[in-house]
Amino acid sequence: MGRELNAALMLAQRDVTKLLRDRARLVAELVFPVIFIGILGGSLQANLGAAAGYDFVAFTFTGVLAMTLFQTTAQGIISLIEDRENDFAQEIFVSPISRYTIVGGKILGETLVATPVAVGIVAFAVVLGVPLTVERIAAIAVAGLVAAFFGGSFGLLVLSNLPNRRAAQNIFPFVMLPQYFLAGIFNPIAILPWYLDIASHISPMRYAVDLMRGLFYRGSAEYDKVVLQPPTTVFAIIAAAFVGFMVVGTALFVRKDRER
């Protein structure tokens, strides 16, 4: 058990070290969420806030925070493909540790990489006047951790069977972009056409966003207007999907690595 834990922490530390050497990535990952919350959230609030009956800045903040943690961790798994191209993965996978430990260490590392971005988003939300109590900060911290690990498992599933980093960078935006709207990051999705409703329900990001909002708005008057399903139900769905993504994604990645 100790060897497995040390291996996971070593892989996680490697990703954090890479982030510290690439501060441009950290800045870039913080700029877009700030733009989304400040400009899009502010414009929606000015035009639709009164009619909707809730604050669109807080609504957008919770959606963007969950999306950022989910997507940053998912995209970070691209480094597994880069490691495979550099034969670093082969050196890891021949070591006497569990494949799930290796993948879990990568996801943990990318979660730690996403943490400074999340802190920056929360600080910006405070500047904009989003009501953040100690209880709410604790709630979004829990939801953010779940969203990050869930995003990592989804990224593993998507990227594990892609041939190279270039293919991953070309395909990944097409996987993520539709989920921005199907997950309700910026827009309410309680009522959708039947075909979009089906697509929304199979969108993993939807559940990360809904869990974030369910915990953030818990006990508030806006809860029923912005939360789609109870947090316990959403967490159960995420847990089941996480296990499936991890099992299938790890198997696909190992098989692809052995075929090289």
Secondary structure, 3 states (H helix, E strand, C coil): CHHHHHHHHHHHHHHHHHHHCCHHHHHHHHHHHHHHHHHHHHHHHHHHHHHHCCCHHHHHHHHHHHHHHHHHHHHHCHHHHHHHHCCHHHHHHCCCCCHHHHHHHHHHHHHHHHHHHHHHHHHHHHHHCCCCCHHHHHHHHHHHHHHHHHHHHHHHHHHCCCCCHHHHHHHHHHHHHHHHHHCCCCCCCCCCCHHHHHHHHCCHHHHHHHHHHHHHCCCCCCHHHHCCCCHHHHHHHHHHHHHHHHHHHHHHHHHHHHCC
